[in-house]
Amino acid sequence: MHEANHTQFFKVEKNSAPDVREILATVHHALTEQGYDPVNQIVGYVMSGDPTYITSHENARSLIMKVERDEIIEELLRNYIRREL
């Protein structure tokens, strides 16, 4: 039994969290297949939080809702900085 005055640690394995990069690739592909501009649609979703910007084709809408919008922005910014700087 743990003592009440000790902090317990909770560790989430990286593999259990959804991979934002893979989700964005799937969503991009689904939007492109449906004839949408993926950049405009993803920006619309990130800015508004309205999932109807994302097609349900290939389960893209459900997938993108598995990650927080700030995680999407972080991934996009991290990738941009990695390529441009």
All heavy atoms as an XYZ file, in Angstrom:
696
protein
N       0.841     -1.181      0.000
C       0.000      0.000      0.000
C       0.889      1.249      0.000
O       1.915      1.294      0.649
C      -0.909     -0.023      1.216
C      -1.847      1.140      1.261
S      -3.150      0.784      2.449
C      -4.415      1.694      1.674
N       0.490      2.277     -0.754
C       1.267      3.513     -0.861
C       0.946      4.448      0.292
O      -0.180      4.508      0.772
C       0.958      4.225     -2.181
C       1.376      3.443     -3.376
N       2.681      3.327     -3.761
C       0.658      2.729     -4.269
C       2.752      2.571     -4.845
N       1.532      2.195     -5.174
N       1.949      5.176      0.711
C       1.725      6.178      1.740
C       1.022      7.386      1.130
O       1.272      7.753     -0.014
C       3.058      6.603      2.355
C       3.718      5.499      3.169
C       4.987      5.988      3.834
O       5.009      7.139      4.307
O       5.952      5.214      3.851
N       0.174      8.021      1.885
C      -0.625      9.145      1.393
C       0.208     10.387      1.124
O      -0.229     11.265      0.388
C      -1.738      9.465      2.384
N       1.386     10.477      1.699
C       2.191     11.684      1.509
C       3.181     11.568      0.353
O       4.007     12.434      0.167
C       2.918     12.047      2.806
C       3.872     10.963      3.262
O       3.823      9.847      2.762
N       4.728     11.288      4.216
N       3.107     10.504     -0.414
C       3.982     10.335     -1.575
C       3.203     10.578     -2.861
O       2.053     10.171     -2.989
C       4.588      8.925     -1.616
C       5.649      8.731     -0.603
N       5.385      8.175      0.630
C       6.963      9.025     -0.624
C       6.496      8.128      1.322
N       7.478      8.644      0.597
N       3.843     11.225     -3.807
C       3.233     11.455     -5.112
C       3.315     10.187     -5.935
O       4.367      9.559     -6.016
C       3.962     12.596     -5.855
O       3.903     13.766     -5.059
C       3.340     12.838     -7.216
N       2.218      9.820     -6.527
C       2.211      8.674     -7.422
C       2.476      9.169     -8.834
O       2.073     10.264     -9.210
C       0.867      7.953     -7.368
C       0.619      7.288     -6.044
C      -0.579      6.384     -6.111
O      -0.826      5.735     -7.114
N      -1.323      6.343     -5.023
N       3.142      8.359     -9.607
C       3.466      8.706    -10.979
C       2.593      7.904    -11.923
O       2.305      6.736    -11.691
C       4.943      8.411    -11.294
C       5.873      9.327    -10.568
C       6.419      8.963     -9.344
C       6.191     10.565    -11.099
C       7.270      9.803     -8.666
C       7.048     11.419    -10.435
C       7.591     11.037     -9.206
N       2.190      8.568    -12.982
C       1.398      7.925    -14.017
C       2.114      8.163    -15.324
O       2.378      9.307    -15.704
C      -0.009      8.535    -14.074
C      -0.891      7.906    -15.098
C      -1.498      6.685    -14.865
C      -1.119      8.522    -16.322
C      -2.318      6.097    -15.804
C      -1.929      7.944    -17.273
C      -2.536      6.730    -17.008
N       2.464      7.098    -15.998
C       3.201      7.224    -17.255
C       2.371      6.638    -18.378
O       1.912      5.506    -18.309
C       4.540      6.485    -17.171
C       5.380      6.629    -18.406
C       6.721      5.922    -18.245
C       7.537      6.073    -19.507
N       8.793      5.345    -19.427
N       2.171      7.442    -19.424
C       1.455      6.980    -20.601
C       2.490      6.587    -21.636
O       3.390      7.361    -21.958
C       0.538      8.088    -21.167
C      -0.140      7.638    -22.440
C      -0.478      8.516    -20.126
N       2.379      5.379    -22.121
C       3.297      4.922    -23.151
C       3.024      5.662    -24.448
O       1.866      5.861    -24.831
C       3.142      3.421    -23.375
C       3.534      2.580    -22.179
C       5.008      2.702    -21.836
O       5.835      2.803    -22.750
O       5.319      2.712    -20.637
N       4.064      6.079    -25.127
C       3.935      6.828    -26.375
C       3.132      6.042    -27.408
O       2.359      6.605    -28.159
C       5.321      7.153    -26.924
C       5.306      7.935    -28.198
C       5.980      9.232    -28.021
C       6.099      9.957    -29.334
N       5.295     11.130    -29.381
N       3.295      4.727    -27.431
C       2.597      3.908    -28.421
C       1.093      3.889    -28.218
O       0.353      3.594    -29.137
C       3.145      2.482    -28.401
C       4.584      2.432    -28.859
O       5.060      3.327    -29.524
N       5.283      1.376    -28.486
N       0.607      4.204    -27.009
C      -0.824      4.171    -26.761
C      -1.515      5.436    -27.261
O      -2.714      5.440    -27.475
C      -1.104      3.970    -25.275
O      -0.680      5.099    -24.547
N      -0.772      6.519    -27.418
C      -1.349      7.758    -27.900
C      -1.450      7.721    -29.430
O      -0.597      7.144    -30.103
C      -0.485      8.938    -27.473
N      -2.499      8.331    -29.967
C      -2.619      8.337    -31.427
C      -1.464      9.114    -32.062
O      -1.012     10.117    -31.516
C      -3.942      9.052    -31.689
C      -4.512      9.433    -30.382
C      -3.583      9.007    -29.300
N      -0.985      8.639    -33.195
C       0.100      9.305    -33.904
C      -0.487     10.412    -34.775
O      -1.166     10.137    -35.770
C       0.872      8.292    -34.758
C       2.068      8.916    -35.453
O       2.456     10.045    -35.095
O       2.622      8.263    -36.347
N      -0.237     11.649    -34.385
C      -0.810     12.809    -35.068
C      -0.390     12.831    -36.535
O      -1.206     13.109    -37.420
C      -0.407     14.118    -34.356
C      -0.963     15.321    -35.094
C      -0.877     14.114    -32.913
N       0.857     12.497    -36.801
C       1.361     12.528    -38.176
C       0.589     11.535    -39.068
O       0.191     11.865    -40.171
C       2.852     12.208    -38.185
C       3.476     12.305    -39.564
C       4.947     12.069    -39.511
N       5.539     13.199    -38.795
C       6.773     13.210    -38.315
N       7.541     12.171    -38.471
N       7.248     14.263    -37.698
N       0.379     10.334    -38.559
C      -0.363      9.326    -39.333
C      -1.812      9.746    -39.534
O      -2.376      9.554    -40.616
C      -0.310      7.973    -38.624
C       1.028      7.293    -38.703
C       1.038      5.959    -37.980
O      -0.055      5.398    -37.737
O       2.134      5.480    -37.650
N      -2.411     10.301    -38.505
C      -3.800     10.754    -38.616
C      -3.911     11.865    -39.647
O      -4.803     11.849    -40.498
C      -4.335     11.187    -37.240
C      -4.546      9.950    -36.367
C      -5.634     11.995    -37.386
C      -4.921     10.237    -34.940
N      -2.996     12.826    -39.611
C      -3.031     13.908    -40.592
C      -2.831     13.385    -42.014
O      -3.479     13.868    -42.952
C      -1.982     14.968    -40.264
C      -2.310     15.884    -39.097
C      -1.113     16.777    -38.771
C      -3.538     16.728    -39.390
N      -1.974     12.394    -42.182
C      -1.760     11.813    -43.514
C      -3.030     11.139    -44.015
O      -3.416     11.302    -45.183
C      -0.605     10.809    -43.474
N      -3.707     10.411    -43.147
C      -4.954      9.739    -43.530
C      -6.034     10.753    -43.860
O      -6.757     10.623    -44.862
C      -5.435      8.805    -42.394
O      -4.415      7.837    -42.139
C      -6.723      8.110    -42.757
N      -6.163     11.786    -43.022
C      -7.165     12.828    -43.251
C      -6.872     13.561    -44.553
O      -7.776     13.813    -45.359
C      -7.214     13.798    -42.048
C      -8.041     15.026    -42.361
C      -7.750     13.087    -40.813
N      -5.614     13.894    -44.783
C      -5.212     14.570    -46.028
C      -5.606     13.725    -47.241
O      -6.186     14.232    -48.207
C      -3.704     14.824    -46.012
C      -3.190     15.530    -47.217
N      -2.904     14.873    -48.391
C      -2.937     16.837    -47.425
C      -2.481     15.753    -49.280
N      -2.493     16.954    -48.713
N      -5.305     12.445    -47.187
C      -5.625     11.546    -48.289
C      -7.136     11.478    -48.521
O      -7.612     11.559    -49.662
C      -5.063     10.151    -47.996
C      -5.308      9.176    -49.088
N      -6.389      8.339    -49.102
C      -4.615      8.908    -50.229
C      -6.364      7.605    -50.199
N      -5.290      7.926    -50.891
N      -7.898     11.343    -47.452
C      -9.356     11.242    -47.572
C      -9.945     12.522    -48.146
O     -10.836     12.472    -49.016
C      -9.977     10.938    -46.211
N      -9.474     13.668    -47.690
C      -9.983     14.946    -48.208
C      -9.640     15.110    -49.687
O     -10.471     15.554    -50.481
C      -9.410     16.108    -47.389
C      -9.970     16.261    -45.976
C      -9.087     17.193    -45.152
C     -11.404     16.771    -46.014
N      -8.424     14.751    -50.051
C      -7.998     14.844    -51.451
C      -8.844     13.936    -52.338
O      -9.290     14.349    -53.414
C      -6.509     14.487    -51.580
O      -5.751     15.375    -50.761
C      -6.030     14.604    -53.019
N      -9.075     12.705    -51.873
C      -9.905     11.765    -52.640
C     -11.309     12.291    -52.872
O     -11.919     12.016    -53.902
C     -10.001     10.416    -51.923
C      -8.918      9.459    -52.267
C      -9.210      8.047    -51.770
O     -10.193      7.838    -51.013
O      -8.456      7.144    -52.151
N     -11.819     13.049    -51.923
C     -13.170     13.579    -52.041
C     -13.219     14.915    -52.782
O     -14.280     15.499    -52.940
C     -13.793     13.731    -50.648
C     -14.021     12.404    -49.948
C     -15.021     11.533    -50.689
O     -16.155     11.932    -50.911
N     -14.591     10.356    -51.111
N     -12.064     15.407    -53.229
C     -12.014     16.632    -54.024
C     -11.925     17.915    -53.218
O     -12.098     18.996    -53.766
N     -11.643     17.814    -51.929
C     -11.504     19.001    -51.085
C     -10.057     19.470    -51.068
O      -9.141     18.692    -51.312
C     -11.920     18.689    -49.648
C     -13.365     18.321    -49.481
C     -13.732     17.004    -49.208
C     -14.370     19.269    -49.588
C     -15.059     16.646    -49.039
C     -15.706     18.929    -49.420
C     -16.037     17.618    -49.142
O     -17.353     17.264    -48.984
N      -9.855     20.739    -50.733
C      -8.515     21.262    -50.493
C      -8.171     20.910    -49.043
O      -8.749     21.491    -48.113
C      -8.496     22.777    -50.688
C      -7.133     23.396    -50.439
O      -6.304     22.797    -49.702
O      -6.882     24.493    -50.969
N      -7.270     19.956    -48.823
C      -7.003     19.490    -47.460
C      -6.489     20.574    -46.522
O      -6.835     20.584    -45.345
C      -5.987     18.370    -47.635
C      -5.561     18.401    -49.041
C      -6.496     19.248    -49.817
N      -5.688     21.492    -47.024
C      -5.153     22.549    -46.166
C      -6.293     23.423    -45.652
O      -6.412     23.681    -44.448
C      -4.084     23.390    -46.905
C      -3.680     24.601    -46.080
C      -2.874     22.537    -47.242
N      -7.157     23.872    -46.557
C      -8.280     24.720    -46.146
C      -9.198     24.000    -45.169
O      -9.667     24.593    -44.190
C      -9.095     25.182    -47.355
C      -8.378     26.237    -48.154
O      -7.473     26.899    -47.674
N      -8.788     26.396    -49.402
N      -9.473     22.746    -45.418
C     -10.391     21.996    -44.556
C      -9.790     21.758    -43.170
O     -10.473     21.904    -42.164
C     -10.766     20.665    -45.207
C     -11.519     20.795    -46.515
C     -12.755     21.659    -46.425
O     -12.822     22.706    -47.026
N     -13.733     21.220    -45.655
N      -8.514     21.397    -43.120
C      -7.875     21.153    -41.827
C      -7.753     22.453    -41.042
O      -8.002     22.485    -39.827
C      -6.516     20.441    -42.003
C      -6.748     19.025    -42.561
C      -5.737     20.396    -40.691
C      -5.493     18.300    -42.998
N      -7.412     23.547    -41.716
C      -7.357     24.850    -41.042
C      -8.733     25.206    -40.493
O      -8.863     25.662    -39.352
C      -6.828     25.957    -41.988
C      -7.068     27.341    -41.407
C      -5.349     25.753    -42.267
N      -9.772     25.000    -41.287
C     -11.128     25.278    -40.821
C     -11.463     24.493    -39.570
O     -12.041     25.021    -38.618
N     -11.093     23.221    -39.555
C     -11.341     22.378    -38.388
C     -10.552     22.861    -37.174
O     -11.105     23.005    -36.076
C     -10.992     20.916    -38.679
C     -11.003     20.081    -37.436
C     -12.201     19.795    -36.785
C      -9.822     19.618    -36.868
C     -12.217     19.051    -35.610
C      -9.832     18.875    -35.704
C     -11.018     18.596    -35.076
O     -11.039     17.878    -33.912
N      -9.263     23.132    -37.353
C      -8.417     23.545    -36.235
C      -8.891     24.880    -35.659
O      -8.940     25.057    -34.438
C      -6.933     23.623    -36.666
C      -6.078     24.302    -35.620
C      -6.397     22.225    -36.951
N      -9.270     25.811    -36.516
C      -9.690     27.131    -36.055
C     -11.052     27.110    -35.367
O     -11.266     27.805    -34.385
C      -9.721     28.122    -37.226
C      -8.362     28.378    -37.849
S      -7.201     29.163    -36.721
C      -7.946     30.750    -36.531
N     -11.970     26.304    -35.872
C     -13.339     26.337    -35.362
C     -13.680     25.202    -34.405
O     -14.581     25.332    -33.581
C     -14.321     26.284    -36.533
O     -14.310     24.992    -37.127
N     -13.009     24.078    -34.573
C     -13.365     22.899    -33.791
C     -14.554     22.149    -34.365
O     -15.007     21.162    -33.798
N     -15.063     22.607    -35.497
C     -16.228     21.986    -36.133
C     -15.770     20.790    -36.965
O     -15.113     20.948    -37.993
C     -16.934     23.008    -37.015
C     -18.189     22.479    -37.672
O     -18.515     21.280    -37.513
O     -18.865     23.280    -38.361
N     -16.114     19.576    -36.554
C     -15.637     18.381    -37.265
C     -16.226     18.206    -38.659
O     -15.709     17.408    -39.438
C     -16.046     17.229    -36.347
C     -17.127     17.767    -35.492
C     -16.894     19.237    -35.377
N     -17.260     18.973    -39.006
C     -17.837     18.823    -40.351
C     -16.918     19.365    -41.444
O     -17.186     19.153    -42.616
C     -19.229     19.476    -40.448
O     -19.123     20.875    -40.179
C     -20.204     18.813    -39.493
N     -15.841     20.028    -41.069
C     -14.839     20.420    -42.065
C     -14.100     19.197    -42.604
O     -13.470     19.261    -43.647
C     -13.804     21.378    -41.456
C     -14.250     22.812    -41.419
C     -14.805     23.360    -40.269
C     -14.112     23.636    -42.533
C     -15.203     24.684    -40.226
C     -14.508     24.952    -42.515
C     -15.056     25.473    -41.356
O     -15.458     26.781    -41.323
N     -14.156     18.098    -41.871
C     -13.431     16.887    -42.245
C     -14.427     15.842    -42.735
O     -15.434     15.566    -42.084
C     -12.636     16.327    -41.038
C     -11.746     17.408    -40.418
C     -11.827     15.108    -41.440
C     -10.717     18.019    -41.353
N     -14.132     15.256    -43.875
C     -14.991     14.227    -44.446
C     -15.012     12.985    -43.554
O     -14.043     12.698    -42.846
C     -14.509     13.840    -45.864
O     -15.387     12.867    -46.412
C     -13.099     13.290    -45.875
N     -16.107     12.261    -43.617
C     -16.175     10.995    -42.888
C     -15.585      9.855    -43.719
O     -15.424      8.743    -43.214
C     -17.620     10.679    -42.495
O     -18.432     10.609    -43.643
N     -15.227     10.140    -44.984
C     -14.593      9.155    -45.864
C     -13.336      8.619    -45.185
O     -12.548      9.365    -44.604
C     -14.262      9.827    -47.199
C     -13.605      8.955    -48.203
N     -14.235      7.866    -48.753
C     -12.376      9.008    -48.767
C     -13.417      7.285    -49.614
N     -12.280      7.967    -49.639
N     -13.134      7.305    -45.262
C     -11.985      6.621    -44.649
C     -11.900      6.854    -43.141
O     -10.828      6.813    -42.557
C     -10.671      7.032    -45.318
C     -10.514      6.538    -46.732
C      -9.136      6.814    -47.308
O      -8.232      7.239    -46.556
O      -8.965      6.608    -48.511
N     -13.030      7.163    -42.522
C     -13.094      7.376    -41.073
C     -12.254      8.579    -40.626
O     -11.842      8.679    -39.468
C     -12.658      6.106    -40.335
C     -13.237      6.001    -38.967
O     -14.322      6.518    -38.698
N     -12.540      5.332    -38.084
N     -11.998      9.513    -41.559
C     -11.113     10.645    -41.286
C     -11.647     11.531    -40.163
O     -10.865     11.997    -39.316
C     -10.910     11.468    -42.551
N     -12.934     11.783    -40.131
C     -13.501     12.655    -39.100
C     -13.309     12.051    -37.709
O     -12.900     12.741    -36.776
C     -14.988     12.899    -39.367
C     -15.601     13.917    -38.439
C     -17.041     14.186    -38.792
N     -17.139     14.754    -40.122
C     -18.222     14.673    -40.893
N     -19.302     14.043    -40.467
N     -18.241     15.215    -42.095
N     -13.574     10.779    -37.572
C     -13.386     10.117    -36.278
C     -11.917     10.108    -35.871
O     -11.594     10.297    -34.697
C     -13.906      8.685    -36.325
O     -15.291      8.673    -36.522
N     -11.047      9.895    -36.832
C      -9.612      9.865    -36.530
C      -9.117     11.212    -36.025
O      -8.409     11.274    -35.016
C      -8.810      9.463    -37.772
C      -8.806      8.002    -38.135
C      -8.096      7.798    -39.476
C      -8.134      7.177    -37.049
N      -9.472     12.286    -36.728
C      -8.927     13.594    -36.349
C      -9.470     14.049    -34.996
O      -8.812     14.785    -34.273
C      -9.169     14.653    -37.442
C      -8.136     15.776    -37.309
C     -10.597     15.191    -37.409
C      -7.993     16.651    -38.512
N     -10.642     13.547    -34.624
C     -11.207     13.917    -33.335
C     -10.548     13.165    -32.173
O     -10.788     13.487    -31.010
C     -12.717     13.697    -33.350
C     -13.428     14.692    -34.252
S     -15.176     14.352    -34.491
C     -15.784     14.327    -32.827
N      -9.684     12.198    -32.465
C      -8.960     11.462    -31.424
C      -7.789     12.252    -30.855
O      -7.234     11.879    -29.828
C      -8.448     10.123    -31.962
C      -9.550      9.130    -32.205
C      -8.984      7.813    -32.669
C     -10.120      6.811    -32.865
N      -9.607      5.491    -33.234
N      -7.398     13.316    -31.546
C      -6.300     14.155    -31.060
C      -6.823     15.562    -30.798
O      -7.759     16.020    -31.446
C      -5.112     14.200    -32.046
C      -4.461     12.845    -32.178
C      -5.522     14.713    -33.395
N      -6.221     16.214    -29.839
C      -6.604     17.584    -29.523
C      -6.115     18.511    -30.628
O      -5.078     18.264    -31.261
C      -5.988     18.013    -28.184
C      -6.465     17.202    -27.002
C      -7.945     17.420    -26.696
O      -8.449     18.545    -26.921
O      -8.583     16.466    -26.233
N      -6.851     19.588    -30.846
C      -6.466     20.540    -31.901
C      -5.114     21.163    -31.621
O      -4.338     21.409    -32.546
C      -7.542     21.607    -32.078
C      -8.805     21.031    -32.688
C      -9.885     22.060    -32.881
N     -10.356     22.524    -31.589
C     -10.831     23.740    -31.347
N     -10.905     24.634    -32.310
N     -11.246     24.079    -30.159
N      -4.775     21.402    -30.360
C      -3.459     21.972    -30.055
C      -2.343     20.990    -30.393
O      -1.244     21.388    -30.776
C      -3.364     22.452    -28.611
C      -3.493     21.347    -27.583
O      -4.292     20.423    -27.796
O      -2.792     21.421    -26.555
N      -2.615     19.683    -30.300
C      -1.613     18.681    -30.691
C      -1.380     18.721    -32.199
O      -0.256     18.512    -32.662
C      -2.068     17.281    -30.287
C      -2.095     17.048    -28.796
C      -2.628     15.679    -28.457
O      -3.835     15.432    -28.672
O      -1.822     14.855    -27.986
N      -2.425     18.990    -32.959
C      -2.294     19.116    -34.411
C      -1.414     20.322    -34.738
O      -0.485     20.232    -35.542
C      -3.672     19.232    -35.085
C      -4.457     17.937    -34.890
C      -3.531     19.584    -36.572
C      -5.920     18.022    -35.298
N      -1.690     21.446    -34.087
C      -0.890     22.652    -34.319
C       0.561     22.412    -33.929
O       1.484     22.793    -34.660
C      -1.480     23.856    -33.557
C      -2.853     24.217    -34.133
C      -0.541     25.060    -33.626
C      -3.631     25.203    -33.297
N       0.790     21.760    -32.793
C       2.158     21.465    -32.357
C       2.886     20.611    -33.388
O       4.046     20.883    -33.713
C       2.149     20.733    -31.021
C       1.814     21.609    -29.844
C       1.687     20.813    -28.555
O       2.112     19.632    -28.512
O       1.165     21.381    -27.581
N       2.229     19.594    -33.897
C       2.859     18.719    -34.888
C       3.179     19.478    -36.166
O       4.267     19.345    -36.734
C       1.954     17.526    -35.201
C       2.534     16.565    -36.215
C       3.824     15.905    -35.762
O       4.017     15.675    -34.552
O       4.658     15.605    -36.637
N       2.249     20.296    -36.632
C       2.473     21.073    -37.850
C       3.608     22.073    -37.665
O       4.480     22.204    -38.537
C       1.191     21.789    -38.270
C       0.036     20.887    -38.682
C      -1.232     21.697    -38.883
C       0.380     20.092    -39.927
N       3.633     22.752    -36.527
C       4.686     23.727    -36.261
C       6.039     23.046    -36.099
O       7.053     23.495    -36.635
C       4.348     24.544    -35.013
C       5.306     25.680    -34.670
C       5.427     26.659    -35.834
C       4.823     26.391    -33.426
N       6.058     21.925    -35.380
C       7.304     21.169    -35.189
C       7.869     20.740    -36.554
O       9.071     20.879    -36.814
C       7.024     19.945    -34.317
C       8.239     19.263    -33.786
C       7.895     18.123    -32.841
N       7.235     18.608    -31.625
C       5.983     18.319    -31.267
N       5.240     17.527    -32.007
N       5.469     18.802    -30.162
N       7.009     20.244    -37.421
C       7.434     19.804    -38.745
C       7.920     20.984    -39.591
O       8.931     20.886    -40.291
C       6.291     19.070    -39.442
C       6.736     18.362    -40.686
O       7.817     17.793    -40.730
N       5.903     18.398    -41.704
N       7.214     22.097    -39.520
C       7.613     23.293    -40.269
C       8.994     23.775    -39.823
O       9.876     24.042    -40.650
C       6.589     24.408    -40.092
C       7.002     25.698    -40.732
C       6.834     25.896    -42.101
C       7.591     26.712    -39.985
C       7.242     27.089    -42.706
C       8.004     27.888    -40.577
C       7.826     28.073    -41.932
O       8.234     29.239    -42.523
N       9.187     23.879    -38.518
C      10.474     24.351    -37.992
C      11.600     23.404    -38.376
O      12.687     23.828    -38.767
C      10.397     24.542    -36.464
C       9.507     25.747    -36.141
C      11.780     24.712    -35.858
C       9.170     25.897    -34.683
N      11.335     22.116    -38.293
C      12.347     21.108    -38.647
C      12.781     21.270    -40.099
O      13.956     21.119    -40.430
C      11.759     19.711    -38.426
C      12.780     18.616    -38.380
C      12.158     17.259    -38.066
N      11.458     17.262    -36.780
C      10.200     16.819    -36.601
N       9.509     16.349    -37.601
N       9.650     16.851    -35.418
N      11.852     21.595    -40.976
C      12.177     21.713    -42.408
C      12.765     23.054    -42.783
O      13.576     23.150    -43.693
C      10.924     21.483    -43.240
C      10.482     20.069    -43.270
C       9.284     19.910    -44.139
N       8.982     18.509    -44.300
C       8.195     18.041    -45.236
N       7.625     18.855    -46.087
N       7.971     16.753    -45.323
N      12.318     24.117    -42.121
C      12.678     25.469    -42.549
C      13.861     26.091    -41.817
O      14.449     27.030    -42.306
C      11.468     26.404    -42.407
C      10.301     26.010    -43.303
C      10.631     26.078    -44.780
O      11.365     26.986    -45.209
O      10.152     25.196    -45.514
N      14.162     25.601    -40.641
C      15.240     26.260    -39.877
C      16.501     25.451    -39.838
O      16.684     24.378    -40.056
C      14.757     26.532    -38.453
C      13.551     27.434    -38.346
C      13.175     27.630    -36.883
C      13.786     28.787    -38.983
